[in-house]
Amino acid sequence: MCSGQLPVDAVGMTSTLITEPAATTPGTAFNGADERLLLRGGLIAAVPYAAGIAFAIWFLNTTHPAFDATPLEAAIGFRDNASKIGLGTLLFVLPMPFVLMFLGGLTSVLKRSGAALAATALAAGLVDVALFSSATVVSSITSTIGALDASVATGAVIKAVDGVLPVTIAVAGLVRAVMLGASAVLLRRAGLAGRGLRAFTWVVAVLGVLGVGTVMTPLMFGITELAMILSWVWMAILGTRLPPRLGR
């Protein structure tokens, strides 16, 4: 017989002692492995992005309707290039899951040096992804519209819809600049990036801001496009360089 009494809870029942499982704290091996895997998404995403850029350059210089084409020429041109437009759309949408992986891993790393800025970078990155992917999908319907009615009136609509993509990419560049700026600050604070990488980050951010001029004139789209391509390079670099420093 036991001489002591078991503890009794508020309703008169004998309570039991429950051992809580040990919590995994930030910075453990499990966390580091997850971050390594997620950050690799930036490197993986660069592959279809590079293929998409190469395809887009080839398409724009071969059978893509000229930018100064008449509405009727545009309607017929987009109708006849439906398969190519579909392939281009696929190449630019395919990386999206890997970009989300990268953003998750980057946020996990950056939040150790500043939770507020890390959350800001994540939010900006998600808006960037949403803008780019939605504009890509909207632009892809030009071939469908042309197939339904290849007329002058429809061609005018097609040209207007096709113009949504460059303007949206320009606006996304402004949002992306917020992500890059916040990341640059936190990467410096955590000692995870040298001067060269930080300078490159700021350059890409500034180009994104300047590219917003595309909203006013298509002559600025070259800067917008360059900023977008360099941001993918930036993701690929971080996807390969950050993991060795994790968990220190």
N, C-alpha and C positions, 0 to 999 in steps of 0.2 A: 504493500500500500504506500501511496505517496503522501507525505505529510503536508505538502503544499497544495494550494488550490489553483485550478486553471483559471485564466482570466475569463470573465463573463462580459458579453457585449450588452448593448442597451436593451435588447429584447429577451435577455435571460439565456441565450444560447451560448454554448462554449465557443469562444473564438479560436481560430487557428492562425498560426504564424505562417505567412506566405513570403517566400524568398523572391525578391524581384530580380529579373535577369539583369546582368551587367549591361549598362548602356555603352554603345560605341561612341566614343568622343571624336570630335573633329580632328583630322590629321592622322587617324589610324591607317594601317595598311589597307583596310577595306575601302576607306574613303579615297586614298591615293590611287588604288587600282581602278575605281570607278571614274575618277577624274582623267586618268590616262586614257581609258577607253573612250570617254566622251569627247575629249579634246582631239582625238584622232579623226573625229568627224569633220573637222576643218580641213584636214589633209585629203580625206576621201572626197569631200564635196568639190574640191578643186579639179578633180579629174573630169566629171561631166561638165563642169563650168567651162573648162578649157576646150573640151570638145564642142560645146555649144557656141563659144566665141568663134572657133575656127569654122564651124558650119555657117554661122551667121555672116561672117566675112565673105565666104564663098557664095552664099545665097544672094547677098546684096550686090555682088559684082557679076552675077550671071543672070538668073531668070527672075529675080525680084522686080516687081514693077518700079519704074523710075519714080523718084520723089516728086518730079514735076509732071508726072503722067496725068492725062485727063481722067475725069471720073470714070468714063467708060473703059479706058485702058486699065485703070486700077481694078475695076470690078472683074474684068476678064482675067487679068494677071493673077489676082489672088485666088480666083476660082480654079485656075489651071495649076496652081502650085499648092493645092490643099495638102498633099502628102508631105511636102517639104516644110510647110508651116507647122504641121502636126509634129514632125520630128524635132524641129527647133524648139517647140514648146516643151516637149518631153525632156529634152536635154537641159533646159533651164529650170524645170520643176523638179526633176529627179533629185537634185542635191538637197532639197528642202529638209528632209528628215535628218540628214547629216549636219546641216547647219544648226538645227535645233539641238542636236547632241552637243555640238561645239559650244553653243551658248550656255547650255547647262553646266558643262565642265568648266568653262571660263568663269561663270558666276560663282561656282563653288570655290575656285581658287582665289578670286578677287575679294570675296566677302570677308576673308580673314584680315584684309587691310582696310576695309571700310564697307560695312553692310549697305549703307545708304547709296553710295556711288555704284556699288556692284548691282544693286537693284535697279538703279537708273540705266546702267549699261544693258542689263537684261531686257528691260522694257523697250528701250530704243532698238535693240537687236530684233525683238519680236515684231515691232512695228515695221522695221525694214523688210523683214521676211514677208510679212503680210502684204505690204504694198507691192513688192516686186513680183511675188507669185500671182497675186490677183490681177495685176496689170498684164502679166504674161498670158494668163488664161483669157482675159477679155480681148486682147489683141489677136488671139488665135481664132476667134469666131469670124474674122474677116473672110476667110475662105468659104465658110458656111453661108454667109450673107450673099457672097458673089454667086454661089451655086444656086441659090434660091431665085435670084433675079439679077442678071448681069446687065443692068441698065445704067443710064447716066445718073438718075436720081439715087439709085442704090450705090453707085460708085462714089458719090459724094459722102454718103454715110460711111462707107468702108474707109475712105481716106481719113475721116474724122476719128473713127474708132482706132485706126492704125496709129494715129498721133497720140493716143492715150499713153502708150508704153514709154516713149522718151520723157514725157512730162512727169509721169509717175516715178520713173527711175531718178529723175532730178530731185523731186521732193524727198524720195527715200534717202538720197545722199545727204540731205540736211539732217534727217533723223539719225543716219549712220554716223555722222560726225559727233553726235552726242555720245554714242556708244564708244567710239574710238577715243574721244577725249577723256571720258571717265576711265576707260581701260588704261590709257597711258599714265594717268595719275596714279592709279592703284598698282600698276606694274612697277613703276618707279619706287613707290612706297614700300613694296614687298621685295624689291631687289631682284625681280624676275626678268628684267629686260635691260640691256645695255643702252648706251646713248644712241647707237645707230638704229636699233629697233624702235626706240621711243620717238626719234626724229622722223622715221618713216611713218609711224602711226599718226603723228601730227600732220605730216604732209598730206596723207590720204584724207584726213579729216578736213583740212583746208580746201582741198580739191573738191570734196563733196559739197562744201558750202558754196564755192564758186560756181559749181555746176547747176545750182538752182536757177542761174540765169537762163537756162534752157526754157523756163516758163515764159520768158520774154522773147527770146529769139532762138531758133534752132541752131544757130552758129555756135552756141555754147555746149551743144550736146557732146562734142568731142571731149570736153573736160569731164562731163558727167560720166561718159563711158569709161574714161581712163580711171576715174575715182572708183567706179564699180569694180573694174578688173583688179586694181591694186588692193582693194579691200578683200578680194578672194585670195590674193597672194598673202596678205596679212594673216588671214585665217590659217592658211597652210603652214606659214612660218610658226605661228603659235602652236599649231597642232603637233609640230615636231620638236619645238624648243622648250616648251613649258614643262613637260613631264619629268625630265631629269632633276628639276628643282623642287618638285612637289614633296611635301612632307618634311622639309627641312625646318 
